[in-house]
Amino acid sequence: MASRRYRWSEAKRLLTAGMMALLVTGCGNGEQGDAKLIEYQRALAEALGQPAPERTAPPNIGAFPERDERLFEVAETREGILNVYALRDCHITQLVAARNNQLGRVAPPSQQWIYELELWRRLHACWHSDVPDSLSDANRERLERLTLIKTEQLPKVSWNSLFDSDEWVRSFSRASSPLSPNDTRGIEAQFEALAWLHQATLNQFNPEWQHDSAILENHFKSLRSRPLTAELLRALVLAGQRLAEANTLLEQSLAAHNTCRALSVSSSELKRRLDDTPASAWLDDLDQLASRWLVAIDALLESHLEAPAAVAEYRRRWLSLEQPDAPLPALRRARSEHQQHWQALSARCP
């Protein structure tokens, strides 16, 4: 029994020393979470009487679909100056002119959506007013045709405004690090951005909803602050890899003949102590944040048109809360297997 106490004391000392080293030297972004899990592995191996596991690098996250794979084609609507002027009572003349000038043509995708939204609202309001009665047959037909075209195009423009923006694409960047514990910079602002974009999509055909260009750009600025989606995906994949390696340790212990004799303390006490480590708290925090973020992304995507095939596959593989091979469900499965191994060990070595 004294030998068991000594081995656990030594494992605890190593764990504490490792965590103190992190506090003194500091870890780069994305390394702190990995360090917590590695220290958990070391303490677990020591307590089980096994060597520390051989660690392998996790796989890379998937590449975001290319531009031509993720956008809808929106045909340009062409009307002559005189034809637009004939609809001047719809108050679209200056709007069309602003869109066609040099600045309008190079406007970012988000501003192009604001333009298309305002144009649809003016056409829609005009068509449902007394103006059509004062138009010639040709101009009334033109107004109806333009209104129908813009009604059909608006959801595609809304999608493209998001998926063609640098801010959204960078959120999935492979040139990123895993999320670091306690690094909350700008995260709540990004949640607010997703919530606003969700409401904007749901209400784009609601004339009463107030769209504001400045608010939209502020939310895109928040998304630009960090590639949060990629950071979370990387952290999930990395944590899943480290937990799988820890599962291998438990599997090896369960397969050994001297399993119970090798333990430093009783299995129940060992589990209690290892549960009370920074690694366990980090896994809980990561699961909670990733779940919240992926739910928000899911709601936003559901408010849009059905995604192009490449985006739908990326969403299934990397953003799903249900598909077994997606990062969050895969980590949850690894944690569940970890608990099952502990239960088996407790049953064998009470």
C-alpha positions in Angstrom: 0.0 0.0 0.0 2.9 2.3 0.8 4.2 1.6 -2.7 0.9 2.7 -4.2 0.9 5.9 -2.2 4.4 6.6 -3.4 3.6 6.1 -7.0 0.6 8.3 -6.9 2.5 11.0 -5.0 5.2 10.9 -7.6 2.6 11.1 -10.4 0.9 14.0 -8.7 4.2 15.8 -8.2 5.0 15.4 -11.9 1.6 16.7 -12.9 1.9 19.7 -10.6 5.5 20.4 -11.8 4.3 20.3 -15.4 1.4 22.7 -14.7 3.7 25.1 -12.8 6.1 25.1 -15.8 3.3 26.1 -18.0 2.5 29.0 -15.7 6.1 30.1 -15.6 7.1 29.8 -19.2 3.7 30.3 -20.8 2.4 28.4 -23.8 1.8 29.7 -27.2 -1.8 30.1 -28.4 -3.4 26.7 -28.9 -0.7 24.8 -26.9 -2.1 25.3 -23.4 -5.1 22.9 -24.1 -2.7 20.3 -25.5 -0.4 20.7 -22.5 -3.3 20.0 -20.1 -4.2 16.8 -21.9 -0.6 15.6 -22.2 -0.1 16.1 -18.4 -3.3 14.1 -17.9 -1.9 11.3 -20.0 1.4 11.3 -18.1 -0.4 11.2 -14.7 -2.7 8.5 -15.9 0.2 6.4 -17.3 2.1 6.8 -14.0 -0.9 5.8 -11.9 -1.5 2.8 -14.1 2.1 1.7 -14.0 2.6 2.2 -17.7 4.9 4.4 -19.8 3.5 7.6 -21.2 1.7 7.0 -24.6 3.4 7.8 -27.9 1.7 10.9 -29.1 0.8 11.5 -32.8 -0.1 14.7 -34.6 -3.8 15.1 -35.2 -5.1 15.3 -38.8 -5.6 18.7 -40.4 -9.1 20.2 -40.6 -10.7 20.2 -43.9 -10.2 22.9 -46.5 -13.2 25.3 -46.9 -14.8 24.9 -50.3 -13.4 27.0 -53.2 -15.3 30.1 -54.2 -16.9 28.6 -57.3 -18.1 25.6 -55.2 -19.7 27.6 -52.4 -21.5 30.5 -54.3 -24.8 30.7 -56.2 -24.7 32.1 -59.7 -26.7 35.4 -59.9 -27.2 36.7 -63.4 -26.7 40.4 -63.8 -29.9 42.4 -64.5 -29.5 44.8 -67.4 -31.9 47.7 -68.1 -31.3 50.8 -70.1 -31.2 54.2 -68.5 -34.5 55.2 -70.2 -36.2 52.1 -68.9 -35.0 52.7 -65.4 -36.1 56.3 -65.6 -39.5 55.2 -66.7 -39.9 53.6 -63.3 -38.7 56.8 -61.5 -41.8 56.9 -59.3 -40.6 53.6 -57.7 -37.6 55.7 -56.4 -35.0 53.3 -57.8 -33.1 55.7 -60.2 -30.5 57.0 -57.7 -30.1 53.5 -56.2 -29.3 51.9 -59.5 -27.0 54.8 -60.4 -25.1 54.3 -57.1 -24.8 50.6 -57.7 -23.4 51.1 -61.2 -20.8 53.7 -60.3 -17.2 52.8 -59.6 -17.6 52.5 -55.9 -20.7 50.4 -56.2 -19.1 47.9 -58.5 -16.3 47.2 -56.1 -18.5 47.2 -52.9 -17.9 44.2 -50.6 -20.4 41.3 -50.8 -22.2 42.5 -47.6 -22.8 45.9 -49.1 -24.1 44.3 -52.4 -26.6 42.5 -50.3 -27.7 45.7 -48.6 -28.2 47.2 -52.1 -30.2 44.2 -53.4 -32.3 44.2 -50.3 -33.1 47.9 -50.6 -33.8 47.5 -54.4 -36.2 44.6 -53.8 -38.0 46.6 -51.1 -38.6 49.6 -53.3 -39.7 47.4 -56.3 -42.0 45.3 -54.0 -43.5 48.5 -52.4 -43.9 50.1 -55.9 -45.7 47.0 -57.4 -48.1 47.0 -54.5 -48.9 50.7 -54.8 -50.9 52.8 -57.2 -47.9 53.4 -59.4 -48.4 50.4 -61.8 -51.8 51.9 -62.8 -50.0 55.0 -64.2 -47.5 53.1 -66.2 -47.7 52.0 -69.8 -48.2 48.3 -70.5 -44.6 47.8 -71.3 -43.3 49.6 -68.2 -45.8 47.8 -66.0 -44.6 44.5 -67.4 -41.0 45.6 -66.8 -41.8 46.5 -63.2 -43.4 43.1 -62.6 -40.6 41.3 -64.2 -37.9 43.1 -62.2 -39.8 42.6 -59.0 -40.0 38.8 -59.7 -36.3 38.6 -60.7 -35.1 40.4 -57.6 -37.4 38.4 -55.3 -35.9 35.2 -56.7 -32.3 36.5 -56.5 -32.4 38.0 -53.0 -31.8 34.7 -51.1 -28.9 33.9 -53.4 -27.4 37.3 -52.9 -27.9 36.9 -49.1 -26.0 33.6 -49.2 -23.2 35.0 -51.4 -22.8 38.0 -49.2 -21.8 35.7 -46.4 -19.9 33.0 -48.2 -18.0 35.4 -50.5 -16.9 37.5 -47.6 -13.3 37.4 -46.4 -14.5 37.5 -42.8 -16.6 34.3 -43.1 -14.0 32.4 -45.2 -11.2 33.3 -42.7 -13.3 31.8 -39.9 -12.6 28.4 -41.4 -8.9 29.1 -42.2 -6.4 26.2 -42.0 -3.8 28.8 -41.1 -4.9 28.8 -37.5 -4.1 27.3 -34.1 -6.3 25.3 -31.7 -8.4 27.4 -29.4 -6.5 28.1 -26.2 -8.2 27.7 -22.7 -9.3 31.1 -21.2 -8.7 32.9 -24.6 -12.1 34.6 -24.9 -11.0 37.5 -27.0 -14.0 38.7 -29.1 -15.9 35.5 -28.8 -19.1 36.9 -27.5 -19.1 39.6 -30.2 -18.9 36.8 -32.8 -21.9 35.1 -31.2 -23.8 38.5 -31.5 -22.7 38.7 -35.2 -24.1 35.2 -35.9 -27.4 36.1 -34.1 -27.8 39.3 -36.1 -27.0 37.7 -39.4 -29.5 35.0 -38.6 -32.2 37.5 -37.9 -31.2 39.5 -41.0 -31.7 36.4 -43.2 -35.0 35.5 -41.6 -36.3 39.0 -42.1 -34.9 40.0 -45.5 -38.5 39.8 -47.0 -40.0 41.6 -44.1 -40.3 45.3 -45.1 -40.6 46.3 -41.4 -37.2 44.9 -40.4 -34.6 47.6 -40.2 -31.4 46.8 -42.0 -28.4 49.0 -41.1 -25.2 49.0 -43.1 -23.1 50.2 -40.2 -24.4 47.5 -37.9 -23.7 44.9 -40.6 -20.1 46.0 -41.1 -19.5 46.0 -37.3 -20.6 42.4 -37.1 -18.4 41.5 -40.0 -15.6 43.3 -38.2 -16.2 41.0 -35.2 -16.0 37.9 -37.3 -12.7 39.3 -38.7 -11.1 39.4 -35.2 -10.2 35.7 -35.1 -10.8 32.4 -37.1 -13.0 31.1 -34.3 -14.6 28.2 -36.2 -11.2 26.8 -37.3 -9.8 27.3 -33.7 -12.6 25.3 -32.3 -12.4 22.6 -34.9 -8.7 22.2 -34.3 -9.1 22.1 -30.5 -11.8 19.4 -30.9 -9.7 17.3 -33.2 -6.6 17.7 -31.0 -8.5 16.8 -27.8 -10.0 13.8 -29.5 -6.6 12.6 -30.5 -5.2 12.9 -27.0 -8.2 11.3 -25.4 -7.9 8.4 -27.9 -4.3 7.9 -26.8 -5.4 8.0 -23.1 -8.1 5.4 -24.0 -5.3 3.1 -25.3 -3.6 3.3 -21.9 -6.8 2.1 -20.2 -7.4 -0.6 -22.8 -3.8 -1.9 -22.2 -4.3 -1.9 -18.5 -7.6 -3.8 -18.8 -5.9 -6.3 -21.0 -2.9 -6.9 -18.6 -2.8 -9.7 -16.1 -1.5 -7.5 -13.3 -3.9 -4.7 -13.8 -5.0 -4.2 -10.2 -1.5 -4.7 -8.7 -0.1 -2.0 -11.0 -2.5 0.7 -9.7 -1.0 3.3 -7.4 -4.3 3.6 -5.4 -7.8 2.1 -5.8 -9.4 2.6 -9.2 -12.2 4.7 -7.7 -9.8 7.0 -5.9 -7.6 7.2 -8.9 -10.5 8.2 -11.1 -11.7 10.8 -8.6 -8.2 12.4 -8.5 -7.7 12.4 -12.3 -11.2 13.8 -12.8 -10.2 16.8 -10.7 -7.5 18.0 -13.2 -7.2 21.0 -15.6 -7.7 18.6 -18.5 -11.1 17.5 -17.4 -12.3 21.1 -16.9 -10.8 22.1 -20.3 -12.7 19.3 -22.0 -16.0 20.4 -20.4 -15.4 24.0 -21.4 -14.4 23.1 -24.9 -17.5 20.9 -25.4 -19.8 23.7 -24.1 -18.3 26.4 -26.3 -18.1 24.3 -29.4 -21.6 23.1 -29.0 -22.9 26.6 -28.6 -21.0 27.9 -31.6 -22.0 25.0 -33.9 -25.6 25.4 -32.9 -25.4 29.1 -33.9 -23.8 28.3 -37.2 -26.4 25.6 -37.8 -29.2 28.1 -37.2 -27.7 30.6 -39.6 -27.2 28.1 -42.4 -30.7 26.7 -41.9 -32.1 30.2 -42.4 -30.6 30.3 -45.9 -31.2 28.4 -49.1 -30.2 24.8 -49.3 -26.4 24.9 -49.5 -24.4 24.0 -52.6 -23.1 20.4 -52.5 -19.6 21.2 -51.5 -20.7 23.4 -48.5 -23.3 20.8 -47.5 -20.5 18.1 -47.4 -18.2 20.4 -45.4 -21.0 21.1 -43.0 -21.7 17.4 -42.6 -18.1 16.5 -42.1 -16.9 19.3 -39.9 -19.8 21.3 -38.4 -22.3 18.6 -37.6 -23.5 18.0 -34.0 -24.7 14.5 -34.9 -22.5 12.9 -37.6 -20.2 10.4 -35.8 -17.1 11.5 -37.7 -17.5 15.2 -37.2 -15.1 16.7 -34.6 -17.6 17.4 -31.7 -19.5 14.1 -31.8 -16.1 12.3 -32.2 -14.8 13.9 -29.1 -17.9 13.1 -27.2 -17.6 9.5 -28.3 -14.0 9.4 -27.1 -15.0 10.8 -23.7 -17.8 8.2 -23.4 -15.4 5.4 -24.2 -13.1 6.9 -21.6 -15.8 6.7 -19.0 -16.6 3.1 -20.0 -13.0 2.1 -19.6 -13.0 3.6 -16.1 -16.2 1.7 -15.2 -14.6 -1.5 -16.4 -11.5 -0.8 -14.4 -13.5 0.0 -11.3 -15.5 -3.2 -11.7 -12.2 -5.2 -11.9 -10.2 -3.4 -9.3 -12.7 -1.9 -6.6 
